[in-house]
């Protein structure tokens, strides 16, 4: 019986508890900041600033994430991914508490800077710990963890919207959120994996034959022995893949409603469904992606997903209508659902790098993609049209198909 077909032993109780605990961290990480987002209109009104000034304050989050993101690897090596993820979430909830008391937009931007910095470090740590648990399971679970993060973001958004609708004071709302999610993170910490970051990593990982016909090779590390001296190029390729995922996701969030409303003359309510279609499809793809990845391999799934995103959005732009646009955004979201988890998994398996380094760099490049995508698409839209600007989604899908070859195909069993 081949390694790919051999039955896997049932996960231990410790592994199951650790998976539930790290899933709880992903959930809280998604929920904490998205509790704040629905309160932006009130915050902007309280500060009494213009859209441009408020936008400058919001940029503090991304700047903080980019500046602090590269420190995540060092923090993980010093304190361990469990401590950094769990206590980092507690620190993030505490960092949201000054928001209602910010006297001006500069102070508000500084608070967001701190939140973004903490979130960048927590994001790497929770993914690093999720990959530790995945090694115990000896099959893919990271996609479902990212799906749980999406559920947390929806939960946080609903909590924030409800608090705004009930006119709950912002300070009270954020205090409830901070208390609730800090308790969840601290309870989860008790069940995370102890020991060093490489405790679950086999001394000599065994690869399986790729589902797309590649010859069997010693996996994880053996596949890249020739790249040992070229880790920078490997990380660059993985960073581009992650940035492609960011570009597709941002296309729905930043430009979907504008495209439907402006170019296709949809109502405001209908136009808002663009990001909903993309996020729902992406969440479904992540929650179901582990089983598909285990069956067909990461490279095959990511390649097929990139092709789906390119063809789906390409067809939607070639035959513009409200229906085709919504379908195009949904197919794009489904297509890249497993892309970022796959890039993170591969980065964490690169040989010759200290624990957390590959994951830190790819996560940092991913956030750079989120920062650069809006002005890039906007620049093209101003030169030609937003319809042309959204061809960036098609390009991202094509690049994904080409670069997917660098991905680890399967979790070593």
C-alpha positions as CSV (number, residue, x, y, z in Angstrom):
1,X,0.0,0.0,0.0
2,X,1.4,3.4,-0.9
3,X,2.1,6.1,1.6
4,X,-0.6,8.2,0.1
5,X,-3.2,5.5,0.5
6,X,-2.1,4.1,3.9
7,X,-4.6,4.7,6.6
8,X,-3.5,7.3,9.2
9,X,-3.7,6.7,12.9
10,X,-6.5,8.6,14.7
11,X,-5.2,11.8,16.2
12,X,-4.5,11.6,19.9
13,X,-6.6,13.4,22.5
14,X,-3.8,16.0,22.9
15,X,-3.8,16.6,19.2
16,X,-7.6,17.0,19.1
17,X,-7.5,19.5,22.0
18,X,-4.7,21.4,20.5
19,X,-6.6,21.7,17.2
20,X,-9.7,23.0,19.0
21,X,-7.5,25.4,21.0
22,X,-5.7,26.8,18.0
23,X,-9.0,27.1,16.1
24,X,-10.3,29.2,19.0
25,X,-7.3,31.5,18.6
26,X,-8.0,31.9,14.9
27,X,-11.7,32.6,15.7
28,X,-10.8,35.3,18.3
29,X,-8.2,36.8,16.0
30,X,-10.8,37.3,13.3
31,X,-13.4,38.6,15.7
32,X,-11.4,41.2,17.8
33,X,-10.7,43.7,15.1
34,X,-13.9,43.2,13.1
35,X,-15.8,44.3,16.2
36,X,-14.3,47.7,15.6
37,X,-14.9,48.0,11.9
38,X,-18.7,48.5,12.0
39,X,-18.2,51.4,14.5
40,X,-16.1,53.3,12.0
41,X,-18.9,55.7,11.1
42,X,-19.4,56.7,14.7
43,X,-15.6,57.0,15.3
44,X,-15.3,59.2,12.2
45,X,-18.2,61.4,13.3
46,X,-16.7,61.7,16.9
47,X,-13.4,62.8,15.5
48,X,-15.0,65.2,13.1
49,X,-12.6,64.5,10.2
50,X,-12.9,64.2,6.4
51,X,-12.8,60.9,4.5
52,X,-9.2,61.6,3.4
53,X,-8.0,62.3,7.0
54,X,-9.9,59.2,8.3
55,X,-8.3,57.1,5.6
56,X,-4.9,58.4,6.6
57,X,-5.6,57.3,10.2
58,X,-6.8,53.8,9.0
59,X,-3.4,53.4,7.2
60,X,-1.8,53.2,10.7
61,X,-3.0,49.6,10.9
62,X,-1.2,48.5,7.8
63,X,1.9,50.5,8.6
64,X,2.1,48.9,12.0
65,X,1.6,45.4,10.6
66,X,4.4,45.9,8.0
67,X,6.9,47.3,10.5
68,X,6.3,44.7,13.2
69,X,5.6,41.7,11.0
70,X,9.2,40.8,10.5
71,X,9.7,40.6,14.3
72,X,7.3,37.6,14.6
73,X,9.9,35.0,13.9
74,X,12.2,36.3,16.7
75,X,9.2,36.4,19.1
76,X,8.3,32.8,18.3
77,X,11.8,31.6,18.8
78,X,12.1,33.5,22.1
79,X,8.7,32.8,23.6
80,X,7.1,30.0,21.5
81,X,4.2,30.2,19.1
82,X,1.6,29.2,21.8
83,X,2.5,32.1,24.2
84,X,2.9,34.7,21.4
85,X,-0.5,33.8,19.8
86,X,-2.6,33.5,23.0
87,X,-1.1,36.4,25.0
88,X,-0.8,38.4,21.8
89,X,-4.6,38.2,21.3
90,X,-5.1,39.4,24.9
91,X,-2.7,42.3,24.2
92,X,-4.6,43.1,21.0
93,X,-8.0,43.2,22.8
94,X,-6.4,45.6,25.4
95,X,-5.0,47.8,22.6
96,X,-8.6,48.3,21.3
97,X,-9.8,49.9,24.5
98,X,-8.2,53.4,24.0
99,X,-10.1,53.8,20.7
100,X,-13.2,55.5,22.2
101,X,-10.9,58.0,24.0
102,X,-8.7,59.0,21.1
103,X,-8.8,62.9,21.1
104,X,-7.9,63.3,17.4
105,X,-7.2,61.3,14.2
106,X,-3.4,61.1,15.0
107,X,-4.1,59.4,18.3
108,X,-6.6,57.1,16.6
109,X,-4.0,56.3,13.9
110,X,-1.4,55.5,16.6
111,X,-3.8,53.1,18.3
112,X,-4.5,51.3,15.0
113,X,-0.7,51.2,14.5
114,X,-0.3,49.2,17.7
115,X,-3.2,47.0,16.9
116,X,-1.8,46.3,13.4
117,X,1.6,45.5,14.8
118,X,0.2,43.1,17.4
119,X,-2.1,41.4,14.8
120,X,0.8,40.8,12.4
121,X,2.8,39.0,15.1
122,X,-0.2,37.0,16.3
123,X,-1.1,36.0,12.8
124,X,2.3,34.4,12.2
125,X,2.3,32.7,15.6
126,X,-1.2,31.2,15.3
127,X,-0.3,29.9,11.8
128,X,3.0,28.5,13.2
129,X,1.1,26.7,15.9
130,X,-1.5,25.5,13.5
131,X,1.2,23.9,11.4
132,X,2.6,22.2,14.5
133,X,-0.8,20.6,15.1
134,X,-1.0,19.7,11.4
135,X,2.2,17.7,11.7
136,X,0.6,15.7,14.5
137,X,-2.5,15.0,12.3
138,X,-0.3,14.1,9.4
139,X,-2.9,15.6,7.0
140,X,-4.0,19.1,6.1
141,X,-5.9,21.1,8.7
142,X,-4.6,24.7,8.0
143,X,-7.3,25.5,5.5
144,X,-10.1,24.9,8.0
145,X,-8.3,27.0,10.5
146,X,-8.3,29.9,8.0
147,X,-12.0,29.2,7.5
148,X,-12.6,29.5,11.2
149,X,-10.8,32.9,11.1
150,X,-13.3,34.0,8.4
151,X,-16.2,32.8,10.7
152,X,-14.6,34.9,13.5
153,X,-14.5,37.9,11.3
154,X,-18.2,37.5,10.4
155,X,-19.0,37.0,14.1
156,X,-17.0,40.1,15.1
157,X,-18.7,42.2,12.4
158,X,-22.1,41.0,13.6
159,X,-21.3,41.9,17.2
160,X,-20.1,45.4,16.1
161,X,-23.1,46.0,13.9
162,X,-25.5,44.9,16.7
163,X,-23.7,47.1,19.2
164,X,-24.0,50.1,16.9
165,X,-27.7,49.3,16.2
166,X,-28.4,49.1,19.9
167,X,-26.5,52.3,20.6
168,X,-24.2,50.6,23.1
169,X,-21.5,53.1,24.0
170,X,-18.2,52.2,22.2
171,X,-16.2,51.9,25.4
172,X,-18.7,49.4,26.8
173,X,-18.9,47.5,23.6
174,X,-15.1,47.1,23.3
175,X,-14.7,46.3,27.0
176,X,-17.2,43.4,26.6
177,X,-15.4,42.2,23.4
178,X,-12.0,42.4,25.1
179,X,-13.1,40.5,28.2
180,X,-14.9,37.8,26.2
181,X,-12.1,37.1,23.7
182,X,-9.3,37.4,26.2
183,X,-11.0,34.7,28.3
184,X,-11.3,32.5,25.2
185,X,-7.6,33.0,24.3
186,X,-6.4,32.3,27.9
187,X,-8.5,29.1,28.2
188,X,-7.2,28.0,24.7
189,X,-3.6,28.5,25.8
190,X,-3.9,25.7,28.4
191,X,-4.5,23.2,25.6
192,X,-1.9,24.3,23.1
193,X,1.1,22.1,22.4
194,X,4.1,22.4,24.8
195,X,7.7,22.1,23.9
196,X,10.0,23.5,21.2
197,X,8.6,24.6,17.8
198,X,10.2,21.7,15.9
199,X,9.0,19.0,18.4
200,X,6.5,17.5,15.9
201,X,8.8,17.8,12.9
202,X,10.1,14.4,11.8
203,X,13.9,14.1,11.6
204,X,13.7,13.0,8.0
205,X,10.3,13.8,6.4
206,X,9.2,11.4,3.7
207,X,7.5,12.9,0.7
208,X,4.8,11.2,-1.4
209,X,4.5,11.1,-5.1
210,X,2.8,14.2,-6.4
211,X,-0.7,13.7,-7.5
212,X,0.1,15.5,-10.8
213,X,2.6,12.8,-11.8
214,X,5.8,14.1,-10.4
215,X,8.2,11.4,-9.3
216,X,8.4,10.6,-5.6
217,X,11.0,12.6,-3.7
218,X,12.0,13.0,-0.1
219,X,9.4,15.6,0.7
220,X,9.3,18.6,2.7
221,X,13.0,19.2,2.7
222,X,14.4,16.8,0.0
223,X,12.4,18.5,-2.7
224,X,14.4,21.7,-2.2
225,X,17.9,20.5,-1.5
226,X,19.1,22.3,-4.6
227,X,17.4,25.5,-3.4
228,X,19.2,25.5,0.0
229,X,21.5,28.3,-1.3
230,X,18.5,30.1,-2.9
231,X,16.1,30.5,-0.1
232,X,15.5,34.1,-1.0
233,X,14.2,33.1,-4.4
234,X,11.9,30.5,-2.9
235,X,10.6,33.0,-0.4
236,X,10.1,35.5,-3.1
237,X,8.0,33.0,-5.2
238,X,6.0,32.1,-2.1
239,X,5.5,35.8,-1.3
240,X,4.3,36.5,-4.8
241,X,1.8,33.6,-4.5
242,X,0.5,35.0,-1.1
243,X,0.3,38.5,-2.6
244,X,-1.8,37.1,-5.5
245,X,-4.2,35.8,-2.9
246,X,-4.3,39.2,-1.2
247,X,-4.9,40.9,-4.5
248,X,-7.9,38.7,-5.3
249,X,-9.4,39.1,-1.9
250,X,-8.9,42.9,-1.9
251,X,-10.5,43.2,-5.4
252,X,-13.8,42.1,-3.9
253,X,-13.4,44.2,-0.7
254,X,-12.1,47.4,-2.2
255,X,-13.5,47.5,-5.8
256,X,-16.4,45.0,-6.1
257,X,-19.1,47.4,-4.9
258,X,-17.7,50.3,-7.0
259,X,-17.5,48.1,-10.1
260,X,-21.1,46.9,-9.8
261,X,-22.5,50.3,-8.8
262,X,-20.5,52.4,-11.2
263,X,-19.9,50.3,-14.3
264,X,-22.9,48.0,-14.1
265,X,-25.3,50.4,-12.5
266,X,-26.4,48.1,-9.7
267,X,-28.2,49.4,-6.6
268,X,-26.1,50.0,-3.5
269,X,-27.6,47.0,-1.8
270,X,-26.8,44.7,-4.8
271,X,-23.3,46.2,-5.3
272,X,-22.4,45.3,-1.7
273,X,-23.0,41.6,-2.5
274,X,-19.7,41.5,-4.4
275,X,-17.5,41.1,-1.3
276,X,-20.2,38.9,0.3
277,X,-20.1,36.5,-2.7
278,X,-16.3,36.4,-2.6
279,X,-16.0,35.9,1.2
280,X,-18.7,33.3,1.4
281,X,-17.1,31.3,-1.4
282,X,-13.6,31.7,0.1
283,X,-14.9,30.5,3.5
284,X,-16.6,27.5,2.0
285,X,-13.4,26.7,0.1
286,X,-11.3,26.8,3.2
287,X,-13.6,24.8,5.4
288,X,-13.7,22.1,2.7
289,X,-10.2,22.6,1.3
290,X,-8.3,20.2,3.7
291,X,-10.1,17.1,2.4
292,X,-9.6,18.2,-1.2
293,X,-5.9,19.0,-0.6
294,X,-5.4,15.6,1.1
295,X,-6.9,13.8,-1.9
296,X,-5.3,15.7,-4.8
297,X,-2.3,17.5,-3.2
298,X,-1.7,21.2,-2.6
299,X,0.0,22.0,-5.9
300,X,-2.9,20.5,-7.9
301,X,-5.5,22.2,-5.9
302,X,-3.8,25.6,-6.0
303,X,-3.2,25.3,-9.8
304,X,-6.8,24.4,-10.4
305,X,-7.9,27.2,-8.2
306,X,-5.8,29.8,-9.9
307,X,-7.2,28.7,-13.3
308,X,-10.7,28.9,-11.8
309,X,-10.1,32.4,-10.6
310,X,-8.6,33.5,-13.9
311,X,-11.3,32.0,-16.1
312,X,-14.2,32.9,-13.8
313,X,-13.3,36.6,-13.5
314,X,-12.1,36.8,-17.1
315,X,-15.5,35.5,-18.3
316,X,-17.3,37.9,-16.0
317,X,-15.3,40.9,-17.4
318,X,-15.8,39.7,-21.0
319,X,-19.6,39.4,-20.5
320,X,-20.3,42.2,-18.0
321,X,-23.6,42.0,-16.1
322,X,-24.5,42.0,-12.4
323,X,-25.0,38.2,-12.4
324,X,-21.8,37.4,-14.2
325,X,-19.9,39.8,-11.9
326,X,-21.2,38.2,-8.7
327,X,-20.4,34.8,-10.1
328,X,-16.9,36.0,-11.1
329,X,-16.1,37.3,-7.6
330,X,-17.4,34.1,-6.1
331,X,-15.3,31.9,-8.4
332,X,-12.3,34.0,-7.7
333,X,-12.8,33.7,-3.9
334,X,-13.2,29.9,-4.2
335,X,-10.2,29.7,-6.5
336,X,-7.8,31.3,-4.1
337,X,-9.3,29.8,-0.9
338,X,-6.3,27.4,-0.3
339,X,-3.6,29.6,-1.8
340,X,-2.4,31.5,1.3
341,X,-2.5,28.5,3.6
342,X,-0.5,26.5,1.0
343,X,2.1,29.3,0.7
344,X,2.5,29.5,4.5
345,X,2.8,25.7,4.8
346,X,5.5,25.6,2.2
347,X,7.4,28.5,3.8
348,X,7.4,26.8,7.1
349,X,8.9,23.7,5.6
350,X,11.8,25.4,3.9
351,X,15.1,23.9,5.0
352,X,18.0,25.8,6.6
353,X,15.8,28.6,8.1
354,X,15.3,29.3,11.9
355,X,11.8,28.4,13.2
356,X,9.2,30.8,12.1
357,X,11.4,32.7,9.7
358,X,9.9,31.5,6.4
359,X,6.4,31.9,7.7
360,X,7.2,35.5,9.0
361,X,8.6,36.6,5.6
362,X,5.7,35.2,3.6
363,X,3.1,36.7,6.0
364,X,4.9,40.1,5.7
365,X,4.8,40.0,1.9
366,X,1.1,39.0,2.1
367,X,0.4,42.1,4.1
368,X,2.4,44.1,1.6
369,X,0.1,42.8,-1.1
370,X,-2.9,44.0,0.8
371,X,-1.3,47.5,1.1
372,X,-0.2,47.8,-2.6
373,X,-3.2,46.2,-4.2
374,X,-5.7,49.1,-3.8
375,X,-3.5,51.8,-5.3
376,X,-2.3,49.5,-8.1
377,X,-5.8,48.7,-9.2
378,X,-6.9,52.3,-8.7
379,X,-4.1,53.6,-10.9
380,X,-5.0,51.2,-13.7
381,X,-8.7,52.1,-13.3
382,X,-7.9,55.9,-13.6
383,X,-5.8,55.2,-16.8
384,X,-8.4,53.0,-18.5
385,X,-11.4,51.8,-16.5
386,X,-12.2,49.7,-13.4
387,X,-13.1,46.9,-15.6
388,X,-9.6,46.9,-17.0
389,X,-8.2,47.3,-13.5
390,X,-10.0,44.1,-12.4
391,X,-8.0,42.2,-15.0
392,X,-5.4,42.1,-12.2
393,X,-7.5,39.2,-10.7
394,X,-7.1,37.3,-14.0
395,X,-3.4,38.0,-13.9
396,X,-3.1,36.9,-10.3
397,X,-4.8,33.6,-11.3
398,X,-2.4,33.0,-14.2
399,X,0.7,33.8,-12.0
400,X,-0.7,31.3,-9.4
401,X,-0.9,28.6,-12.0
402,X,2.7,29.2,-13.0
403,X,4.2,29.5,-9.5
404,X,2.3,26.7,-7.8
405,X,5.1,24.3,-8.7
406,X,7.1,25.5,-5.7
407,X,4.5,24.4,-3.2
408,X,4.9,21.4,-0.9
409,X,2.4,18.9,-2.4
410,X,1.3,17.0,0.7
411,X,1.7,17.0,4.4
412,X,4.3,14.3,5.3
413,X,2.5,11.2,6.7
